[in-house]
Amino acid sequence: MSASSELSPSADTRQPLLSPTPVTLLAVLLTLAIVGMEQLGELRAFGLYGLLILAAALIWRAPLWPIIRRILQLSPALLLLSLGLPLSRLLDLWIAGLSPDGTSLLAASYWVDALSLFIRSLCALALLVSITQALGWQGILNALRGLGMPLAVTAVLEHMERYRALVTDEWQRTNLARDSRSPGGMRFALASYAGQTGLIFARSWDRSERIHQAMLSRGYSLVPHSVPRRSAWRLLGNMAGLAQLWLPAVALAIRVAL
Amino acid sequence: MTNSFPTDHPASDIIGQTSVSVNGLSFAYSEDRAVLRGVNLHVQAGRKVALLGSSGAGKSTLLLHMNGIHLPQQGRVTIGGHGVSTENLSHIRQAVGLVFQDPDDQLFHLTVEEDVAFGPRNFGLAEVAVRERVREALEAMQLVGFEQRLNQQLSFGERRRVSLATVFSMRPKVLALDEPFANLDPHMVRSLMETIRCFPGTVLLASQDILPALGCCQEIAILHQGQIVAHGPVKEIAMDRELLQRCGVDFWYLADVLDKLR
């Protein structure tokens, strides 16, 4: 049995209240609103976005604990990335031969920008994890197809997710093989990571060949085929109903942010 | 397993002529790596043939020729009298269902339904027909209710059944199976043997699990060092222990084990 993924709940779990297409569209818009904010200016805007995301997760019936866990797992990486700006500035100063004496040499705006970037990326991540938990990857792909995304793109996304699951599975198997022949511990794990990565890359290469053969054997000819799109009228109906619920909140959020 | 295999087929020019013929087939992956050396094999329509051989004998490579994944470098492969070539690949691939050794190679979509529908959609069937094909293939493999399950969350045996369903949904006339019994539990092996026995078309089955292969096939062909060295009824070939030993597919040591148990 392969390892199941937190980001890929089985499709027979809870069903969201709304159909996937409007939920996905809303998530995309909200993510754009969060990421597109100009400046941290009002911290309360982030509070509002946080509440919106929480409300969205509840309405979409996304399980909260896996969302929180995933955010906690990824937040150190986001923090590190956000600190890139002030840290690179410090590095510039150091290279220029100036000794940074506290915060005076580094404008406070750098740190504010870093904080803004961190909170924005955290909000966007929370939203994306929520929607993935609520709809599952397949649900999101169906929604994207419904919204008119080219089939070639959704087919690639679908195969990427399947590939991710296979690579994760192989990574876990090689971990087990390593642990079974070592005393265990982080030191041995770190020493073998490079080799494992190379091995998985090589195996992936072979596997991609075989998968391509399997696709060809079932008539694949570089033209992706998929389920027909949802009816435009149904989509419009969904959107109209959803707009009544969300547009005032989104408008308020954008107004506060600006 | 229920085995309600559909019998009609869209590739009308191949219906009823699903014999498999391989004449003088040679194939090499590189100049110094010849895998098939003048293979000759004829399988009559509706017959089930176990293709036995040790590792590296060329079994998988030969099966890849059945479906036109590899095209002959020398020699000729014909399915129902039609030579496998780039011109008729579409017909050939509808007629010959190829099941790969590792289900993870075969299943590249997220859900079972999408994977089973992949073949019929590629051949341009209307969505209603695709759904019908998916339903009957899942029924044949006792997978009803698995439609929205994620492939990565299935057990190995379930993934093997889904692999077969992905091929059955194309209503093949010839089934080419690469190591179908590998890594399956005994119950699943019996189930799969029954499925193969009940399949109405021609079967070419490459395997190192000799006993199950013998249990569901009528003929044995032995591939050794890139050549078919023996082909005949199961009883005739299976009793020739010297031949089996020479080709690395002897299974009679199991009789010794059974004797010991007695």
Chai-1 contact restraints between the chains, C-beta under 6 A:
chainA,res_idxA,chainB,res_idxB,connection_type,confidence,min_distance_angstrom,max_distance_angstrom,comment,restraint_id
A,M1,B,S155,contact,1.0,0.0,6.0,A-B,restraint_1
A,S2,B,Q152,contact,1.0,0.0,6.0,A-B,restraint_2
A,S4,B,Q153,contact,1.0,0.0,6.0,A-B,restraint_3
A,S8,B,L150,contact,1.0,0.0,6.0,A-B,restraint_4
A,S10,B,L150,contact,1.0,0.0,6.0,A-B,restraint_5
A,S10,B,Q153,contact,1.0,0.0,6.0,A-B,restraint_6
A,A11,B,Q148,contact,1.0,0.0,6.0,A-B,restraint_7
A,Q138,B,L110,contact,1.0,0.0,6.0,A-B,restraint_8
A,Q138,B,T111,contact,1.0,0.0,6.0,A-B,restraint_9
A,E158,B,L110,contact,1.0,0.0,6.0,A-B,restraint_10
A,H159,B,F108,contact,1.0,0.0,6.0,A-B,restraint_11
A,E161,B,L110,contact,1.0,0.0,6.0,A-B,restraint_12
A,R162,B,F108,contact,1.0,0.0,6.0,A-B,restraint_13
A,R162,B,L110,contact,1.0,0.0,6.0,A-B,restraint_14
A,A165,B,Q152,contact,1.0,0.0,6.0,A-B,restraint_15
A,L166,B,D104,contact,1.0,0.0,6.0,A-B,restraint_16
A,R210,B,D105,contact,1.0,0.0,6.0,A-B,restraint_17
A,I211,B,D105,contact,1.0,0.0,6.0,A-B,restraint_18
A,I211,B,F108,contact,1.0,0.0,6.0,A-B,restraint_19
A,Q213,B,I69,contact,1.0,0.0,6.0,A-B,restraint_20
A,A214,B,F100,contact,1.0,0.0,6.0,A-B,restraint_21
A,A214,B,D105,contact,1.0,0.0,6.0,A-B,restraint_22
A,A214,B,Q106,contact,1.0,0.0,6.0,A-B,restraint_23
A,L216,B,I69,contact,1.0,0.0,6.0,A-B,restraint_24
A,S217,B,N67,contact,1.0,0.0,6.0,A-B,restraint_25
A,S217,B,I69,contact,1.0,0.0,6.0,A-B,restraint_26
A,S217,B,L98,contact,1.0,0.0,6.0,A-B,restraint_27
A,R218,B,F118,contact,1.0,0.0,6.0,A-B,restraint_28
A,R218,B,G119,contact,1.0,0.0,6.0,A-B,restraint_29
A,G219,B,R93,contact,1.0,0.0,6.0,A-B,restraint_30
A,G219,B,G119,contact,1.0,0.0,6.0,A-B,restraint_31
A,G219,B,N122,contact,1.0,0.0,6.0,A-B,restraint_32
A,G219,B,F123,contact,1.0,0.0,6.0,A-B,restraint_33
A,Y220,B,N122,contact,1.0,0.0,6.0,A-B,restraint_34
A,H225,B,R121,contact,1.0,0.0,6.0,A-B,restraint_35
A,H225,B,N122,contact,1.0,0.0,6.0,A-B,restraint_36
A,P228,B,E127,contact,1.0,0.0,6.0,A-B,restraint_37
